[in-house]
């Protein structure tokens, strides 16, 4: 008997987290759904199912040897949203197997949080609240030492993918001059968003607020370091919103501890952060527990986008909502799986 298996191996996500009941029902209408979400699917079960599998939802390792046994496979849909080095992307491309991810679901909530955190740091909102509670507040102008308005301040964006472009759109009413560094994009794309293409040194030197949305690759681990922080004007603001590994983290903490800049951080080299980590007590840091993208609506959007594209793929049409993994770029990505702790 012919079977059309939909292999669901979504950890660290679960279907309850990413699919409303109506969306899950659409998934189940596509084939025989086999789920493992209390632990990664066992290798033996994967091997048994591969010859019958048409879709994979999750982060299941798919080297060439497995792809050779998955003759019916049409798509791998990465619902964790980080493309991991456990798939032979080139073989998938050659065989017409879609490898896609609905990562853009996180763009709007991350950009919204980044904008809010930037305004907080520019205006010392959280700092002023802490001072008030401690009875050390300044009133009126005396409470605005070191403050500047986000509106009209020159800003810089490092990494101009979904997150960076969403931030640029949210910032339009603030009339900022926006400089962008993204070596993966031609200047024309940056120009079309009313931004100025710039070298990274120029971005740090000329911006009062720098947002980092870059993915970590084999080429850029730790590429933002003391040299760049030293270029920033005293009192400037730095926001790390994508992957901690793109920044030399000790250099960032050193710049903040010196008092020259303030920073907001949503991602850390090791997560969760240890309770005794000094970063928890450092002045000048606005801390966030890798939470800016994980809103309920964004997680449900992952499932909605994934299932909608799966429906198209089953019909023989190309996906329209998720981003396709390109072998030339996917092979260079160095993302770590997201922790759901």
Secondary structure, 3 states (H helix, E strand, C coil): CCCCEEEEECCCCCHHHHCCHHHHHHHHCCCEEEECCCCCCCHHHHHHHHCCEEEEEECCCECHHHHHHCCCCCEEEECCCCCCCCECHHHHHHCCCEEEECHHHHHHHHHHHHHHHHHHHHHCHHHHHHHHHHCCCCCHHHHHCCCCCCCCCCEEEECCCHHHHHHHHHHHHHCCCEEEECCCCCHHHHHHCCCEECCHHHHHHHCCEEEECCCCECCCCCCECHHHHHHCCCCEEEEECCCHHHECHHHHHHHHHCCCEEEEECCCCCCCCCCCCHHHHCCCEEECCCCCCCCHHHHHHHHHHHHHHHHHHHCCCCCCCCEECCHHHHCCECCCCCCCC
